[in-house]
Amino acid sequence: MKTITHSGSRFILRLDPDEELFQSLTDFAKNTGIRSAGFRVIGSAKEVVLSWYDSREKRYEDTTISDELEVLAVSGNLGTLENAIAIHAHGCVGDRNLNVKGGHIKKLVVAATCEVDLVLIEGALERKRDEATGLNLLV
């Protein structure tokens, strides 16, 4: 991940081929000391794991897509869970036939590039496991 520009609380970042979005954001946060931020992503991917949450069963159902994809829109936030970096993101990707799939994103591997618009958030975005929903909720 490369910082293209930085102004105040905003970073524009670029990911290169084969970088994984969540690992890159986690490394960037650790290296810069960032603990709370929101982000948006566009670009291309060659592998994405999308999930749908079954609230009755309290589990995610994963779908892996391994193909050239346009990353149409990803939005999320970066915070902490038990003092470790925690990333939560949702988004949609499109294939060569212009079909769109979306959901909770668990993994995104860059094909050509991805551009990240990351904005720092004052205060703490902390997550904690919620037994009622089975999710790691903001507290």
N, C-alpha and C positions, 0 to 999 in steps of 0.2 A: 504494500500500500504506500502510495506516495502522496504527500501533501502538495496540492497544486497552489492553493492560496489559503491564507488565514487572516481574518480580520475580526478583532474583538472576540466574540463568543462563537464565531462561525468558521468552520473548516470546509473546504472543498477538497475531496480526496479522490484518488484514482486507484482502482484495482486493475491488475494485469492478468493475462491468461493463467489459468490454473489456481489462482488465489481463491480461497474460500471466504465468503463474506463474514461469517460470524467469527471465525478465527482471526481474520485481519482486524475486525473492529475490536475484538478482545485484546489483541496485542497492542493496537494503537492506544486504547484506553489505559492499559497498564503502563505503556511507555510514556504517556503524557500526564498520568495521574487523573484522568477524567473519570468521574464516578456517576455522572448523570447527564444524559443528552438525548435528543430526539434526532431522527435521521430519515432521509429519503434517498432512494437509489433508483437509477435507470441504467440500462446497458444491455449486455448479452450474457447468457449462461449456457453451459453445456450439461449441467446436472443441477436439478432442483429437487428437494424433498419438500412436498406440500402436505399439510395435515389438516384434518377436520376433527374437531373435538366432540366426542360423544359424551354429553353431560350426564346421561343416565348411567353409563358404564364408567365414567370418569377416566377416559383414556383417549389418546389420539389414534386416529387411523391414518397411516402414512401412505403416500403415493410418491414414488420416485420417477422422475422424468429425466431420461438421458438422451438428449437431442439438442440441436442448436435452437436456442430460444431467445426471443427478445424479452428483456426484463422491462416490462411496461411501467410498473409502479410498485415500489416497496416502501412501506413506512413502518417505523418502529421506534423503540426507545431502548436506551442502554441504562442499566441501573445495577443494583447489587442484590444478591441472594446469599445469605449467610456469609457476607463479606467478600464474595467472589463476584466478578462481572457476570451480569445476566442480561441477555438480549432477547427482546420480544419483537417479532416482526410479522406482518401480514403483507401479502402482495399478489400480483398476478403476472403471468408470463404468457407470451404468445408464440405459437409455432409457425412454420413456413406456410401453412394453410390458413393463417390468421385466426386459428382457434385459440381461445383464451382459457386458461386454468388459473385458479387462485385459491388462496387459503392461508393458513398459518404456515410460515416458512421455518423449516428446521435446518436446511442446508442449501447453499447456493454457491456453485463453483463457476467462476468466470470463464467465458469463452474468449472473447476479444478484449473487452474492457467493461468496467462498471464505474459509474460516477456517483459519489456519495456526498450529499449535502448534510453535514452534521452540525447541529446547533447545541451548544452547552445549555444546561438547565441549572439555574441556581437552586440550591437545596438538594435534598437526597431523594432519589427514586429507589426505594428499598422494597424488596419483595419478600413475602413470607408464605409458606405453604398454608393453604386454606383447606381444611379437611371437608368442609361442606361441599365445595365445588371440585376439589381435587386439583386446583390450580395454584400457581405461585402468584398471588395477587399483590398489587401495590398496597403498602401500608403507610 
